[in-house]
């Protein structure tokens, strides 16, 4: 039997990444098509925590907690490939009102910088943590990371 944890889980500020097979846009919104079922989350130093939550959990938690994304919409960067001979392109947006239906995730957006394409192929959306409630971390996960670091 495992010993009981001696401390409560702590919280950290996470950045989020969503990947999709393509994106279409128009009328102040864009839709990620073929969005991955999991949203990657990771923290910066000193924690260096990496994990996943389902994209459904991400959308369902949009309005949770103080300073939620509903109250303080996040900035995000949509990164996608341009033409075959071009470098990847980025568009900086503010995200609002996420709607997940199957493998399609739609956000209302305000474009802050760059040009949002009408349609493009594979893309990644990098979501700023500002406004999101802190993400819980299990004590067991922290202990596993400490053990891995000790073996290096």
N, C-alpha and C positions, 0 to 999 in steps of 0.2 A: 504494500500500500504506500502511495506517495505521501510525503509530508504535506501538511496544509501550508499554503502560501502565507508568509508572515507579513506581507504588505499588500495594499490594495493596488489594482491596476492603475497605471498613470496614463496621462493623455499626451498626445503630441500633435503638432501641426503638420498635415500631410499635403503634398502636391498630388494631383490626380492625372492619369493619362487614360484616354479612351482611344481605341483603334477601330477603324472601319474600312470596309472595302471601297467605299466611295462616299461622295457628298454632293448634294444638290442644294441650291439656294434660290431664294426669291422672296419678295414681300417682307423683308425684315426678319427672315428666319433661315436656318439651314437644317438639313436632315442628314444625319450619318446613316448610310445604308450598309447593312451587313455589319453592324456594330458588334464588337466582341462581347460575349456574355459577362466578362469580368472587367472591372475598372481597376487598373493598377494604382496603388498609392505608395508614396515613399516620403520619407522625411529627410531633412538636411541634417548636418552635424548638430549636435554631437550624437544624436540618437541613431541615425542611419538605419531606419526601420523600413522594410519593404513588405508589402502585403497586397492582397486583393480583396475586393468586395464585389458582389454581383452588381451589374449595371442597374438592376432593379433596386437594390438597396441604396445605391448612390442617388437615384432619382427620388425614391421614397423619402430619403433623409434630407431633401433639399431645404425644407422649412424647419428642420429640427434645431432646437437650442437657441441660446442668445447669439446674436450676430450671425444668424443663418444666411445661407445663400439667398433665401427669399428676401430677407431684410437688407442684405448687402451683396448684390449680385457680383459674382466673381469675374475677373478678367481671365481670358484664355487665349491661347495661340493655336490656331488651326494650321497645321503644317501638311503640305501636300506636294506631290511631284508635278512640275510643269511639263512642258514638252520634253521629249526624250533627250534632247541635247541641252536642256536647261537645268540649273540647280533647283533644289526644292524651294518652294515659295511659302511664305507665312502671312497670315492675316491675324491681327490682334482684335479681339472682340470682347464685349461684355455679354455674358450669358444670362438669359431669363427663361422662366416657364418651360422646363424640360418635360417632354412627353415621350414615353417609351411605349412603342407598339410592336411587339415581336422583335425583329432585328433592326428596327428603324427608330432612331432617337432624334427628336426634333427639338431645337432650341430657338427661342426668339433671340435676336442678336442686334447689338449696336456695333457697327464697325468703327474701331478706333484708329486703325492703321492698316494699310494694304488694300488689296482688291479681292473681294470674295468672288470666286468663280461661280458661274451658273451650274457647272457640273465638273467633277474631276474624279480620278480614281482613288487608290489607297491613300489614307490620311490618318493623322494622329491629332488628337485634341489634348492640349496640356492646360489643365485648369489650376489657377492660382488658389492657394488655400485661404486667402483673406476672406473672412466672412463665414467660413465653414466652422462648425463646432469642432473642438479638438477631438481627435480620433482616439478611442480607447485602445490600450495595448495590454495584452495579457502578461502577467508576471512570468508565466512559463516561457513565452516568446522572448522576453528580455533575458532570462536565464540561458536559453539556447544560444542566443547571440553571444553572450559572455563566454560560454564554453567554446564556441567556434573561434572567437578571437584569441582565447588562451592557447589553442592548438597551433596557431600560426607561428 
